[in-house]
Every structure is written in C-alpha cells, then in structure tokens.
C-alpha cells in the first residue's frame, strides 16, 4: 500500500505537513473538522504538495524531513513541485 506525504496551505498562510494511505479520505476528515486540531483551527486550506512513498516508515521519515525545513524552504519545495503539477484544490 502506498503512502502519501502531503502539504496544506492553511487560511493563515501556514503550511501543514502530514501523511496518509488514503489522501482523499484524509482531506475529507480535515474538512469535516475531525482531522488535526491545527488544520481545524485554520480552515479553509489548499492542497499544495503530494509525494508518494512505498511504506508508512518511509512516509514518516520524509514527513519529518519536510517538517524540519523552514517556511522558505518548504515554499521552494512546493514551487519546484508545482512546475511539474498543478494543485488548485481548495477545501
């Protein structure tokens, strides 16, 4: 089962990073206010980044790497990603 590392840009312009093995279900959970408290307090959000990993442990490792980045470097990562793909999904 593949896992996804994802980033959300919240209403206050902060960036939330998480993982899921079912991204659509996780996004619905966030929208319904049953996801993380962080996102719940900063709705709506925009999906700005996704990256697949083959296992939960690899997804967690990548999530930690991304969370250690400062906001500027997270934005650079998103910018390089968005040159390849476009996420225009607001929730």
PEGILIN-V316521 format. One record per residue. N is the residue number from 1. RES is the residue in one letter. SS is DSSP state (2 for helix, 1 for strand, 0 for the rest). PHI is phi in degrees with one decimal (none if undefined). OMEGA is omega as a letter, one per 30 degrees, with the letter a starting at -180 (none if undefined). Layout:
# PEGILIN-V316521
n = [N & N]
res = [RES & RES]
ss = [SS & SS]
phi = [PHI & PHI]
omega = [OMEGA & OMEGA]
This chain:
# PEGILIN-V316521
n = [1 & 2 & 3 & 4 & 5 & 6 & 7 & 8 & 9 & 10 & 11 & 12 & 13 & 14 & 15 & 16 & 17 & 18 & 19 & 20 & 21 & 22 & 23 & 24 & 25 & 26 & 27 & 28 & 29 & 30 & 31 & 32 & 33 & 34 & 35 & 36 & 37 & 38 & 39 & 40 & 41 & 42 & 43 & 44 & 45 & 46 & 47 & 48 & 49 & 50 & 51 & 52 & 53 & 54 & 55 & 56 & 57 & 58 & 59 & 60 & 61 & 62 & 63 & 64 & 65 & 66 & 67 & 68 & 69 & 70 & 71 & 72 & 73 & 74 & 75 & 76 & 77 & 78 & 79 & 80 & 81 & 82 & 83 & 84 & 85 & 86 & 87 & 88 & 89 & 90 & 91]
res = [X & X & X & X & X & X & X & X & X & X & X & X & X & X & X & X & X & X & X & X & X & X & X & X & X & X & X & X & X & X & X & X & X & X & X & X & X & X & X & X & X & X & X & X & X & X & X & X & X & X & X & X & X & X & X & X & X & X & X & X & X & X & X & X & X & X & X & X & X & X & X & X & X & X & X & X & X & X & X & X & X & X & X & X & X & X & X & X & X & X & X]
ss = [0 & 0 & 1 & 1 & 1 & 1 & 1 & 1 & 1 & 1 & 0 & 0 & 0 & 0 & 1 & 1 & 1 & 1 & 1 & 1 & 0 & 0 & 2 & 2 & 2 & 2 & 2 & 2 & 2 & 2 & 2 & 0 & 0 & 0 & 0 & 0 & 2 & 2 & 2 & 2 & 0 & 0 & 0 & 0 & 1 & 1 & 1 & 1 & 1 & 1 & 1 & 1 & 1 & 0 & 0 & 2 & 2 & 2 & 2 & 2 & 2 & 2 & 2 & 2 & 2 & 2 & 2 & 2 & 0 & 0 & 2 & 2 & 2 & 2 & 2 & 2 & 2 & 2 & 2 & 2 & 2 & 2 & 0 & 0 & 0 & 0 & 0 & 0 & 1 & 1 & 0]
phi = [none & -81.4 & -114.8 & -122.3 & -93.8 & -133.7 & -129.1 & -118.0 & -97.8 & -83.1 & -56.8 & -92.0 & 73.4 & -76.5 & -116.6 & -106.4 & -118.8 & -149.9 & -131.7 & -162.0 & -97.8 & -149.1 & -61.8 & -59.0 & -62.0 & -65.5 & -64.0 & -61.7 & -60.0 & -62.5 & -60.3 & -77.1 & 81.6 & -106.6 & -88.2 & -69.7 & -62.0 & -58.9 & -69.1 & -54.3 & -82.4 & -131.1 & -72.5 & -77.9 & -136.3 & -125.5 & -73.9 & -117.1 & -161.2 & -139.8 & -150.6 & -84.3 & -133.4 & -80.2 & -143.5 & -62.0 & -64.2 & -69.8 & -66.7 & -63.1 & -60.1 & -68.4 & -58.0 & -63.3 & -58.7 & -67.2 & -63.4 & -77.0 & -71.9 & -77.6 & -60.0 & -60.2 & -72.1 & -64.0 & -65.1 & -65.5 & -61.5 & -64.2 & -61.7 & -66.2 & -67.6 & -72.3 & -68.3 & -91.2 & -138.7 & -128.6 & -108.6 & -124.2 & -102.4 & -101.7 & -130.6]
omega = [l & l & a & l & a & l & l & l & a & a & l & a & l & a & l & l & l & l & l & l & l & a & a & l & a & l & l & l & l & a & a & l & l & l & a & l & a & a & a & a & a & l & f & l & l & l & a & a & l & l & a & l & a & a & l & a & l & l & l & l & l & l & l & l & a & a & l & l & l & a & a & a & l & l & l & l & l & a & l & l & a & l & a & a & l & l & l & a & l & l & none]
